[in-house]
Amino acid sequence: MLPILDEYHLYLKLEKSLSDNTIEAYESDLLKLSGYLSDVHIALENATAEILRDFIIEICNLGIHPRSQARILSSIKSFFHFLIYKNFLDKDPTELLESPKIGLRLPEILSVQEIDAIVQSIDLSKPEGQRNKAIIEVLYGSGLRVSELIGLQLSKLYIDEGYMLVEGKGSKQRLVPLSQKSISQISLWKIDRNLLKIKKGHEDKVFLNRRGSTLTRAMIFKIVKDLSELAGIRKNVSPHTFRHSFATHLLENGANLRAIQQLLGHESITTTELYTHINVQFLRQTILDCHPMNKK
């Protein structure tokens, strides 16, 4: 029989179909709890509600941000739900543990003008210029996650139909429309891509580095950060900023929330509803800018 944490790892990977990054985060949080419990010689699976409550108080006293506290608690709850599911426990000790109040954090949004400035800052004379332009167009034009962009495959691009098949969280696939600009920039990038010496196993990946390998998450973040600085944008811009901007601009221009949910690949509509808060800010600013009473 496998050790309990090894079984949990397989459960997250095979049954929950979580990404490697998510699994790593869950297990890292469990290690924090395990270290705390080792001081009192208690195994993870034997932790009581009282001990878990003491642990939450402890991390709170250490000054850990409420958002991080909430994530750690979520990881702990997931582990004990697994123990119940596998009949290792009869009662869930996390049932009455409350998550800290973290408030609503609205994501950073770029204006259309700022996105245009980023696109204009790309030097197309450089070998990676056309690739970077295609990356920005796809991030903003289709609202992809970084992992989805990295995993994008040539065989899953249906250019004539204007769609691509994207693999999102939990290995769930969805069809996402390609904008005409994205199609144009990808087509131009494919000309440069064909000149690369592509490494074995990377032949089907859309976006590659100059050595013919798939781009990493860190590289995508660096590309976006460097281009934002070149464009003179002082906001904290990441690849996810384009996803937030994509959704917000759709909502501002009258798109249905359910349609945005499908485009983003959100499992729950409540996740998509975050953008209604951003839209309220937009509407308030519209009144401030346009209403005659505010122009006196």
Helices and strands as residue ranges (DSSP letters): H 4-10, I 11-15, H 20-38, G 44-46, H 49-61, H 66-85, H 112-120, H 129-142, H 146-151, G 154-156, E 157-158, E 163-167, G 169-171, E 173-177, H 180-193, H 217-230, H 239-252, H 257-264, H 269-272, H 274-290, G 292-295
